[in-house]
Amino acid sequence: MVCVSVVIVTWNAQKFIRNCVNAVFSQVAGNIEVIVVDNGSTDQTLRILKEYAPLKLIVNTENKGFCFANNQAIKQAKGKYILTLNIDIMLEKNYIYILMQYLEKYKKVGMVQGKFLTMEGNIIDSLGLSLSRAKRLFNIAQGRNDGIEYAKDREIFGPCAAAALYRKELINQISIRGDFFDNRFFFLVEDFDVAWRARHFGWKAMYVHQAVCRHFRGSAKHKNTFKQYLSFRNRYFLLLKNCSLPELFLSLPYFLIYDLPRLFFLFFTNQYFFKAIRELFQTCPQLIKERK
């Protein structure tokens, strides 16, 4: 019986594949299946993946996005638990085992993540997802030096989907039209959305400090305009789907302080600005309907 299904999405990822997949097959946890969905890679990604006979490979002819590809894999996953794994993550050998044991012990916890460190040094990449009073989205402790203050398990808003372990029971319960991740997000912010939906159903999320992985994250200084567009649009998708009207009203002063300057910045600098606004207006009625 498969206990954990590891799902990985690739797109022109030849730089990271071997380190990521080798770390998965080195896990001390038993009964793991690995499902990889390739989103139309044009480099050597597919050739390298085919070297790993135990994994199941799904090939898309074009980039259908992180959400769609993960949903493809999750629908075929047989595990009691599902680990969503970014290709630029390297797991320590006991990462899955520690998280799996935590979920076995605490039945009200539906989603967990470990400590994400940067690829080199002792710098924290993420201890989980956080949502501020202004409804801004953060990775907890990102950029800080690791220390004893982070050597304790704690409840979080949700896990970062770069290396998050979810109960299959949770996935089945909160999926909409058969999809765990909302395909409209494409990628970015989708893990906040599933965490928020899960919390509506009473599930808890935890950071488990003894599980450790390394994350290669590109510099934010070189964030491209397409990612800016998705980040801007998806944040409002998230709020319209999940935030109650009283919450939105109470957050209005923070929106004015944070969002208005951002709107002006994107208006003058991002070629996708009007596309984002148009998609928000087109999708708004359906998002509000789903919230109800």
KEBA-231321 format. One record per residue: residue in one letter; x, y, z of N, C-alpha, C in turn. Coordinates in steps of 0.001 Angstrom, whole numbers, padded with zeros to 6 digits, always signed. Atoms other than C-alpha are relative to their C-alpha. Example, Ala and Ser with C-alpha at 12.3 -4.5 7.8 and 13.67 -1.06 7.14 Angstrom:
BEGIN
A+000890-001190+000000+012300-004500+007800+000900+001200+000000 S-000820-001190-000060+013670-001060+007140-000770+001090+000730 
end
This chain:
BEGIN
M+000840-001202+000000+000000+000000+000000+000871+001247+000000 V-000745-001251+000064+001300+003445-000953-000416+000887+001168 C+000297-000864-001139+001571+005672+002105+000101+001474-000382 V-000212-001393+000401+002923+008892+000561+000193+000075-001505 S-000189-000293+001421+002558+010145-002997+000712+001341-000113 V-000755-001227+000231+005171+012712-004000-000315+000489-001404 V+000346-000542+001315+003985+014961-006832+000915+001184-000306 I-000976-001006+000424+006466+017110-008745-000403+000522-001370 V+000265-000622+001299+005872+019561-011595+001308+000555-000543 T-001230-000493+000614+008705+020299-014023-000308+000842-001231 W+000038-000799+001230+009227+022895-016719+001402+000561-000223 N-001377-000410+000298+012694+023313-018240+000842+000030+001279 A-000591+000080-001337+014160+022122-014958+001237-000885+000050 Q-001139+000918+000037+017254+020196-016047+001050+000310+001069 K-000987-000420-001002+019362+022172-013553-000244-000652+001357 F+000356+000432-001353+017501+020789-010532-000417-001462+000117 I+000684+001295-000061+016068+017393-011463+000731-001036+000842 R-000698+001117-000664+018739+015014-010266+000081+000196+001507 N-000085-000241-001441+019250+016639-006865-001347-000216+000680 C+001338+000120-000588+015508+016792-006220-000465-001454+000047 V+000526+001366+000081+014565+013291-007393+000862-000975+000796 N-000871+000872-000795+017610+011612-005838-000312+000124+001486 A+000337-000207-001409+016686+013163-002492-001314-000687+000359 V+001281+000676-000251+013146+011774-002812+000208-001501+000129 F-000217+001446-000044+014343+008250-003560+000929-000424+001137 S-000849+000297-001156+016741+008503-000585-000754+000126+001319 Q+000778-000174-001227+013923+009105+001915-000086-001298+000796 V+000079+001183-000861+013813+006764+004903-001431-000509+000121 A+001400+000443-000026+010012+006654+004742-000227-001026-001103 G+000272+001033+000993+008800+003532+002961-001303+000240-000735 N+001262-000034+000754+005984+002974+000481-000306+001380-000592 I+000151-001291+000663+006507+006171-001513-000157-000221-001498 E+000076-000052+001457+005312+006697-005068+000334+001419-000451 V-000396-001304+000527+006637+009531-007221-000690+000211-001343 I+000691-000358+001243+004526+011199-009914+000524+001355-000456 V-000527-001249+000558+006107+013849-012134-000845+000400-001197 V+000715-000555+001150+004144+016066-014503+000905+001031-000655 D-000823-000967+000727+006206+017835-017149-000891+000907-000842 N+000831-000998+000672+004719+021035-018533+000644+000509-001291 G-000482-000409+001315+006133+021031-022046+001431+000482-000032 S-001411-000407-000017+009856+021276-021311+000629-000127-001380 T-000717+000028+001279+012108+022056-024266+001497-000226+000193 D-001409+000296-000266+015446+021344-022564+000160-001507+000195 Q-000282+001425-000211+016805+017989-021319-000804-000618+001151 T+000773+000470-001151+014226+017611-018541-000578-001399-000207 L+000643+001297+000234+012318+014696-020085+001019-001120-000124 R-001030+001035+000159+015448+012804-021051+000529-000434+001355 I-000517+000325-001332+016735+012992-017482-001047-000744+000820 L+001060+000658-000773+013390+012026-015954-000164-001463-000387 K+000173+001376+000472+013240+008884-018083+001089-000935+000514 E-001036+000826-000623+016403+007674-016329-000497-000615+001307 Y+000512+000451-001293+014318+007162-013178-001218-000890-000228 A+001064+000958+000335+012292+004043-013888-001129-000068+001026 P+001098+000167-000961+010336+003931-010581-001054+001097-000044 L+000984-001080-000055+008634+007262-011120-000997-000070-001153 K+001034-000075+001033+005420+007787-013062+000069+001376-000643 L-000180-001253+000726+005715+010460-015751-001236+000329-000832 I+001102-000529+000804+002873+012523-017203+000555+001165-000803 V-000600-001013+000870+003812+014697-020183-001091+000862-000630 N+000865-000973+000671+001931+017826-021218+000766+000637-001155 T-000660-000578+001173+002665+019384-024594+000232+001498+000146 E-000185-001430-000244+002490+022923-023178-000033+000255+001499 N-000011-000354-001415+002888+024730-019880-001412+000335+000462 K+001372-000174-000477-000505+024318-018209-000064+000602+001398 G-000032-000640-001304+000627+025868-014947+000202-000972+001142 F-000276+000788-001195+001586+024648-011499-001266-000660+000533 C+001249+000513-000580-002016+024224-010357-000559-001168-000807 F+000575+001035+000863-003292+022221-013322+000837-001273+000053 A-000878+001172+000021-000263+019922-013389-000034-000749+001327 N+000109+000667-001293-000405+019223-009663-001321-000737+000132 N+001301+000677-000046-004094+018420-009968+000012-001285-000818 Q-000125+001221+000806-003287+015935-012738+000630-001122+000819 A-000713+001015-000777-000859+014119-010461-000810-000455+001206 I+000757+000331-001208-003024+014283-007341-001155-000948-000310 K+001119+000869+000384-005928+012653-009184+000442-001443-000231 Q-000512+001356+000212-003708+009648-009905+000740-000547+001218 A-000768+000402-001179-002030+009540-006500-000768-001013+000842 K+000607+001065-000790-002700+006472-004359+000298+000124+001489 G-000444-000097-001378-001127+007654-001116-001034+000542+000969 K+000812-000551-001086-002793+008388+002198+000343+001467+000221 Y-000482-001367-000101-000718+011557+002210+000596+000411-001341 I-000524-000532+001255+000305+013801-000684+001035+001067+000322 L-001037-001019-000134+003590+015725-000753+000130+000745-001318 T-000258-000832+001176+003656+018592-003243+001434+000499+000113 L-001438-000279-000079+007292+019191-004110+000471+000786-001211 N-000618-000767+001072+008965+021914-006130+001301-000658-000437 I-001193+000635+000551+011776+020771-008383+001284+000609+000557 D-001196-000661-000541+014183+023256-006739+000138-000186+001508 I-000101+000368-001418+013804+021642-003297+000852-001257+000142 M-000737+001208-000386+016253+019173-001753-000411-000384+001420 L+000458+000477-001300+014777+017138+001104+001123-000696+000747 E-000833+000865-000827+016822+015818+003988-000682-001364+000080 K+000483+001371+000201+016442+012045+004112-001175-000403+000891 N+001112+000351-000896+013941+011996+007003-001153+001003-000076 Y+001011-001066+000091+011793+014930+005837-001417-000575-000061 I+001348+000559+000165+008801+012901+004675-000407-000820+001220 Y+000306+000859-001148+009006+010431+007564-000450+000826+001203 I+000342-000835-001158+008930+013173+010219-001386+000619-000164 L+001307-000621+000229+005956+014944+008646-001125-001034+000024 M+001003+001063+000017+004092+011695+008072-000325-000456+001428 Q+000214+000414-001385+004576+010646+011709-000782+001054+000778 Y+000738-001071-000677+003292+014024+012845-001489-000086-000325 L+001407+000115+000386+000077+013619+010863-000640-001264+000563 E+000519+001226-000608-000308+010080+012167-000377+000242+001461 K+000212-000245-001433-000134+011422+015722-001111+001009+000260 Y+000950-001093-000247-002256+014570+015417-001060+000015-001101 K+001028+000241+001014-005483+013776+013604-000728+001269-000445 K+000675-001236+000381-006856+017338+013585+000868+000887-000884 V-000915-000737+000876-003820+018582+011691-000086-000613-001391 G+000192+000530+001347-004377+018259+007957+001107+000315-000972 M-001048-000436+000926-001302+019922+006444+001195+000496+000804 V-001222-000317-000739+002300+020369+007533+001131+000339-000964 Q-001245-000210+000727+005646+021630+006375+001137+000036+001004 G-001173-000082-000841+009162+021534+007715+000672+001353-000111 K-000810-001215+000058+011898+024120+007955+000687+000085-001356 F-000661-000241+001283+012931+025492+004564+001197+000912+000248 L-001201-000834-000032+016510+026771+004480+000444+000291-001425 T-000564-000272+001315+018293+028402+001568+001031-001070-000333 M-000886+001077+000438+020636+026201-000444+001344+000012+000714 E-001274-000099-000712+023701+027467+001383-000192+000805+001278 G+000044-000759-001235+024229+028670+004912-001157-000380+000896 N+000980+000255-001049+021774+028942+007773-001133+001016-000051 I+001033-001012+000191+019235+031361+006313-001345-000677-000258 I+001337+000577+000151+015522+030574+006588-000643+000490-001293 D+000784-000334+001188+013495+030471+003394-001488+000088+000354 S+001406-000032-000423+010119+029649+004974-000226-000952+001164 L+000498+000871-001074+008581+028288+008160-001507-000179-000126 G+001434+000104+000218+005103+028428+006686-000557+001297-000551 L+000675-001159+000572+002587+030865+005262-000647+000836+001093 S+000604-000926-000955+001361+033940+007098-000838+001023-000754 L+000900-000997+000577-001504+036331+006351-000132+001139+001001 S+000002-001129-000923-001212+039804+007890-001389+000618+000119 R+001271-000700-000175-004011+042068+009113-000390+000756-001265 A+000241-000695+001269-003643+043969+005844-000228-000977-001142 K+000184+001068+000985-004129+040637+004058+001164-000054-000994 R-001215+000198+000780-000565+040714+002794+000515-001405+000275 L-000391+001403-000036+001045+037344+002140+001499-000114+000234 F-001404+000119-000365+004329+036263+003702+000397-001457+000209 N-000622+001214-000502+006650+033328+004247+000617+000337+001349 I-000430-000290-001365+007324+033219+007983+001521-000072+000119 A-001433-000080-000340+010866+034269+009044+000924-000008-001214 Q-000831+000041+001209+012094+034478+005450+001135+001023+000086 G-001171-000858-000010+015619+035881+005267+000697+000107+001342 R-000613-000073-001325+016356+035487+008979+000971-001156+000214 N-000919+001070-000371+019179+033463+010482-000741-001034+000841 D+000609+001062-000789+018065+030104+011820+000552+000048+001418 G-000430-000041-001389+018193+029913+015593-000905-000824+000882 I+000731+000833-000952+016857+028266+018714-001474+000391+000079 E+001399-000435-000063+013682+030351+018535-000871-000693-001042 Y+000751+000709+001043+012694+028322+015453+000052-001516+000185 A-000110+001429-000289+013366+024939+017084-001192-000479+000816 K+001224+000382-000690+009777+024492+018171-001133-000057-001013 D+001160+000115+000886+006688+023263+016338-000999+001108+000330 R+000974-001064-000230+004007+025915+015877-001099-000069-001043 E+001092-000071+000964+000647+026413+014248+000252+001141-000972 I-000183-000992+001051+000742+028324+010964-001308+000156-000770 F+001188-000175+000839-001821+029686+008518-000124-001158-000983 G-000016+001110+000943-000806+027031+006015+001427-000303-000412 P-001344+000356+000454+002194+025241+004494+000281+000541-001398 C-000436-000365+001345+004156+026457+001505+000001-001259-000861 A+000176+001190+000838+003316+024063-001337+001285-000467-000665 A-001279+000450+000551+006986+023863-002331+000432-001330+000602 A-000281+001297-000638+007269+020949+000128-000984-000201+001147 A+001071+000128-000991+003941+020502+001919-000592-001402-000043 L+000655+001304-000087+002398+017260+003143-001451+000211+000421 Y+001438-000134-000242-001412+017093+002976-000620-001379+000198 R+000808+001212-000085-003844+014450+004118-000845-000127-001265 K+000881+000217+001148-005674+012888+001184-001452+000295+000391 E+001350-000287-000500-008809+013200+003324-000319+001487-000130 L+000179-001449+000128-008344+016983+003415-000177+000386-001460 I+000059-000313+001431-007732+017132-000330-001369-000341-000570 N+001312+000418+000504-010912+015193-001064-001117+000903+000513 Q+001063-000792-000620-012945+017347+001301-000097+001411-000577 I+000046-001415+000395-011953+020799+000036+000112+000210-001506 S-000120-000153+001455-011516+020095-003686-001294+000558-000586 I+001136-000607+000691-013794+022108-005975-000034-000523-001428 R+000152+000623+001324-015084+020351-009084+001142-000981-000279 G-001017+001030+000141-012510+017641-008459+001432+000485+000032 D-001354-000554+000006-009518+019987-008288+000376+000522+001379 F-000519-000484-001283-007440+020604-005158+000466+001448-000137 F-000440-001366+000285-005619+023657-006512-000943+000634-001018 D+000871-000737+000919-007661+026312-008295+000782+000318-001267 N-000730-000174+001258-006547+026213-011939+000050+001448-000474 R+000011-001401+000417-007441+029886-012363+001221+000762+000508 F-001178-000669-000546-004412+030811-010254+001236-000212-000883 F-001138+000393+000846-002010+029118-012740+001185-000380+000884 F-000913+000253-001108+000740+029460-010159+000156+001291+000805 L-000130-001062-001008+001524+031694-007144-001307+000189+000777 V+001080-000263-000961-000728+032132-004073-000983-001171+000137 E+000937+001128-000055-002523+028814-004741+000078-000748+001325 D-000111+000695-001280-001159+027374-001478-000708+000769+001114 F+000812-000775-000942-002707+030245+000493-001480-000337-000165 D+001407+000305+000275-006019+029437-001176-000412-001339+000598 V+000387+001306-000545-006028+025742-000247+000086+000007+001524 A-000105-000083-001458-004868+026564+003282-001225+000684+000594 W+001166-000744-000496-007687+029059+003749-001260-000848-000110 R+001164+000881+000156-010266+026645+002361+000008-001100+001049 A-000102+001069-000994-008988+023912+004655-000340+000510+001397 R+000311-000580-001308-009224+026217+007658-001507+000214+000163 H+001463-000125-000055-012873+026889+006786-000650-001318+000427 F+000522+001323-000356-013393+023136+007240+000527-000489+001353 G-000452+000347-001338-011662+023142+010620+001356-000668+000095 W-001317+000623-000019-008274+021730+009618+001059+000972+000520 K-001134-000787-000477-005096+022947+011318+001226-000267-000866 A-001277+000142+000703-001688+023517+009749+001127+000218+001004 M-001108-000097-000944+001628+023069+011536+001345+000086-000716 Y-001421+000021+000345+005291+023898+011092+000668-001002+000924 V-000662+001063-000764+007334+020869+012202+001506+000192-000157 H-001362-000530+000123+010853+022041+012989+001067-001043-000319 Q-001038+001012+000209+012718+018722+012820+000110-000466-001451 A-000051+000328+001432+011876+018191+009137+000641+001176-000735 V-000780-001082+000618+014367+020178+007065+000205-000273-001487 C-000328+000086+001422+014804+020881+003375+000707+001277-000425 R-000695-001161+000571+016786+023269+001191-000747+000460-001244 H+000777-000565+001105+015136+025618-001303+000846+001006-000766 F-000638-000982+000868+016760+027365-004238-001093+000931-000504 R+001021-000970+000401+014728+030528-004730+000678+001127-000765 G-000572-001075+000798+015456+033049-007479-000098+001337+000704 S-000040-001315-000627+016263+036606-006497-001260+000794-000310 A+001193-000839+000184+013226+038838-005966+000326+001274-000770 K-000394-001210+000713+015233+041688-007496-000257-000138-001490 H+000171+000238+001427+014751+040085-010881-001382-000579-000315 K+001361+000499+000189+011060+039303-010523-000565+000540-001311 N+000457-000464+001312+009567+039424-014002-001436+000505+000043 T+001311-000646+000022+006437+041250-015054-001144-001003+000013 F+001049+001013-000004+004456+038044-015611-000272-000478+001422 K+000188+000402-001392+005038+036964-012003-000652+001117+000812 Q+000645-001123-000686+004115+040441-010789-001500+000020-000288 Y+001413+000038+000407+000871+040190-012727-000751-001108+000728 L+000659+001121-000671+000044+036768-011285-000121+000241+001501 S+000021-000274-001433+000957+037815-007753-001083+001016+000352 F+001015-001044-000217-001241+040927-007981-001407-000562-000192 R+001325+000529+000314-004201+039203-009621-000426-001079+000979 N+000351+001146-000832-004072+036043-007513-000278+000386+001442 R+000303-000461-001360-004006+037949-004236-001464+000412+000099 Y+001407-000405-000024-007382+039440-005121-000926-001183-000260 F+000753+001256+000116-008643+036055-006330-000163-000624+001383 L-000021+000612-001328-007676+034753-002890-000975+000692+000949 L+000841-000743-000937-009440+037509-000959-001474-000093-000369 L+001394+000083+000433-012616+037429-003038-000598-001370+000291 K+000487+001360-000251-012886+033647-002582-000199-000293+001476 N-000096+000512-001361-012123+033396+001095-000282+001002+001111 C+000101-001010-001050-012417+036694+002964-001455+000434+000178 S+001372-000433-000263-015719+037577+004637-000119+001508-000204 L+000228-001434+000190-017291+040988+004025+000432+000825+001213 P-000504-000761-001158-016636+042139+007642+001526+000080+000023 E-001459-000017+000049-012978+041133+007257+000502+000991-001038 L-000398-000925+001058-012696+043045+003991-000204+001447+000442 F+000288-001360-000461-014297+046116+005570+001045+000456+001021 L-000978-000357-001025-011949+046062+008573+001396+000185-000577 S-001324-000091+000622-008958+045676+006262+000111+001163-000975 L+000008-001061+001008-009958+048615+004050+001091+001049+000205 P-001075-000991-000176-007563+051158+005661+001369-000531-000429 Y-001279+000590+000394-004665+048766+005125+000085-000132-001521 F+000012+000086+001462-005721+048214+001510+000371+001346-000615 L-000273-001328+000544-005613+051969+000915+001479+000353+000132 I-001409-000316-000231-002130+052258+002401+000910-000843-000881 Y-000887+000921+000720-000640+049218+000692-000333-000122-001474 D+000389+000364+001360-002636+048631-002467-000008+001164-000988 L+000041-001120+000941-003065+052098-003945+001371+000308-000608 P-001319-000217+000608+000688+052724-004345+000400-001134-000945 R-000336+001144+000855+001050+049230-005772-000750+000071-001329 L+000783-000148+001226-001733+049865-008276+000641+001009-000946 F-000639-001016+000829-000029+053020-009507+001311-000516-000587 F-001276+000538+000475+003313+051246-009751-000213-000960-001162 L+000254+000982+001052+001913+048377-011808-000609+000644-001242 F+000611-000702+001133-000120+050745-013982+001072+000544-000943 F-001037-000634+000813+003063+052445-015156+001123-000953-000412 T-001173+000845+000251+005464+049481-015171-000310-001388-000540 N+000284+001393+000349+003617+046261-015965-000951-000093-001189 Q+000781+000125+001230+002338+045373-019429-001263-000833+000176 Y+001156+000868-000245-000145+042880-017918-001027+000635+000936 F+000874-000630-000999-001856+045400-015618-001472-000057-000409 F+001401-000041+000430-005036+045811-017666-000569-001404-000205 K+000428+001401+000097-005180+042069-018321-000429-000503+001380 A+000335+000410-001365-005173+041503-014543-001324+000610+000447 I+001241-000676-000392-007928+044076-013977-001195-000621-000720 R+001088+000607+000779-010054+042598-016763-000366-001378+000546 E+000263+001350-000511-009680+039058-015405-000645+000042+001380 L+000627-000144-001313-010580+040224-011899-001489+000299-000131 F+001413-000344+000190-013826+041789-013091-000781-001167-000607 Q+000682+001126+000636-014666+038771-015257-000242-001147+000975 T+000043+001162-000891-014013+036256-012487-000675+000309+001327 C+000515-000419-001309-015313+038253-009508-001340-000648+000371 P+001293+000595-000397-018958+037006-009607+000107-001473+000387 Q-000138+001421-000298-017930+033347-009675+000758-000224+001304 L-000774+000128-001233-015364+033811-006888-000871+000284+001220 I+000890-000347-001112-017937+035471-004646-001047-001093+000212 K+000976+001089-000089-020455+032737-005436+000612-001212+000695 E-000670+001144-000624-017927+030064-004434+000226+000244+001480 R-000202-000321-001411-017251+031889-001176-001246-000309+000796 K+001268+000268-000683-020929+031604-000268-000239-001490+000139 
end
